[in-house]
């Protein structure tokens, strides 16, 4: 219920911002972002770096620390929404030919200690966690800022920039606090 209220508030805020987009603060924001359209290729490159870091962490985990999954017949029940609406209940039967999986967890304080001691270079788990911790914010901030520069809708621009700032502030706060 709270999620719907938040979404309704966000939509109302977007409508208000769009209604007042000709006011001086919002029009100066638009002029500033329009002047920065030359930075779109840089934003795309930053987003690609974030994607590469995330994919690199996943591939590294699958290559070095994954466990083979059991192959053979797989079957089980499932339920979920059907494309035509309603609920679909059934069962699945098939063959798993190949698969690998890995599971890991680590805390930010443990990660910060590994940065200071150099442990991250010896422990694959900490290296992957660092790649994800750096790659995901770079991906989000790069993608949101690039779309904010590329679009012409003031409310969407403001929402994307505020979201990118939210990610940056919360990541910084989590790193400082840990």
Secondary structure in CASP SS format (residue, H / E / C, confidence):
PFRMAT SS
TARGET T0000
AUTHOR 0000-0000-0000
METHOD secondary structure of the structure
MODEL  1
X C 1.00
X H 1.00
X H 1.00
X H 1.00
X H 1.00
X H 1.00
X H 1.00
X H 1.00
X H 1.00
X H 1.00
X H 1.00
X H 1.00
X H 1.00
X H 1.00
X H 1.00
X H 1.00
X H 1.00
X H 1.00
X H 1.00
X C 1.00
X C 1.00
X C 1.00
X C 1.00
X H 1.00
X H 1.00
X H 1.00
X H 1.00
X H 1.00
X H 1.00
X H 1.00
X H 1.00
X H 1.00
X H 1.00
X H 1.00
X H 1.00
X C 1.00
X H 1.00
X H 1.00
X H 1.00
X H 1.00
X H 1.00
X H 1.00
X H 1.00
X H 1.00
X H 1.00
X H 1.00
X H 1.00
X H 1.00
X H 1.00
X H 1.00
X H 1.00
X H 1.00
X H 1.00
X H 1.00
X H 1.00
X H 1.00
X H 1.00
X H 1.00
X H 1.00
X H 1.00
X H 1.00
X H 1.00
X H 1.00
X H 1.00
X C 1.00
X C 1.00
X E 1.00
X E 1.00
X C 1.00
X C 1.00
X C 1.00
X E 1.00
X E 1.00
X E 1.00
X E 1.00
X E 1.00
X E 1.00
X E 1.00
X E 1.00
X E 1.00
X E 1.00
X C 1.00
X C 1.00
X C 1.00
X C 1.00
X C 1.00
X E 1.00
X E 1.00
X E 1.00
X E 1.00
X E 1.00
X E 1.00
X E 1.00
X E 1.00
X E 1.00
X E 1.00
X C 1.00
X C 1.00
X C 1.00
X E 1.00
X E 1.00
X C 1.00
X C 1.00
X C 1.00
X C 1.00
X C 1.00
X C 1.00
X H 1.00
X H 1.00
X H 1.00
X H 1.00
X H 1.00
X H 1.00
X H 1.00
X H 1.00
X H 1.00
X H 1.00
X C 1.00
X H 1.00
X H 1.00
X H 1.00
X C 1.00
X C 1.00
X H 1.00
X H 1.00
X H 1.00
X H 1.00
X H 1.00
X H 1.00
X H 1.00
X H 1.00
X H 1.00
X H 1.00
X H 1.00
X H 1.00
X H 1.00
X H 1.00
X H 1.00
X H 1.00
X H 1.00
X H 1.00
X H 1.00
X H 1.00
X H 1.00
X H 1.00
X H 1.00
X H 1.00
X H 1.00
X H 1.00
X H 1.00
X C 1.00
X C 1.00
X C 1.00
X H 1.00
X H 1.00
X H 1.00
X H 1.00
X H 1.00
X H 1.00
X H 1.00
X H 1.00
X H 1.00
X H 1.00
X H 1.00
X H 1.00
X H 1.00
X H 1.00
X H 1.00
X H 1.00
X H 1.00
X H 1.00
X H 1.00
X H 1.00
X H 1.00
X H 1.00
X H 1.00
X H 1.00
X C 1.00
END
